[in-house]
Amino acid sequence: MSETLGEAIQRYLEEMRLDVSEERVMNYIVREVHQGRKLSEVIADPYVENRVDKDQLGKLLENREVIEAVEEELDKAFSRKDFKFAE
């Protein structure tokens, strides 16, 4: 069965909405990590959990911007020798 033009437009708009939502969550994760929060805490936030499913979250965690944010915070922790093990 072939997709109608209306169905194709609706599917396209739905995909665009998901991409915008994922981008907002990615920006939130990056911002929170740069503010010193642990990645595990950030991804457990209701903001993240209510906007992306586990598959989408996995895809976001593979995003270069998220990886770079985590790497930058790790570099800072090593330079300060502040690993927050006591928390």
Secondary structure, DSSP 8 states (H G I E B T S, - for coil): ----HHHHHHHHHHHHHHHHHHHHHHHHHHHHHHTT--HHHHHTSHHHHTT--HHHHHHHHTSHHHHHHHHHHHHHHHHHT---TT-
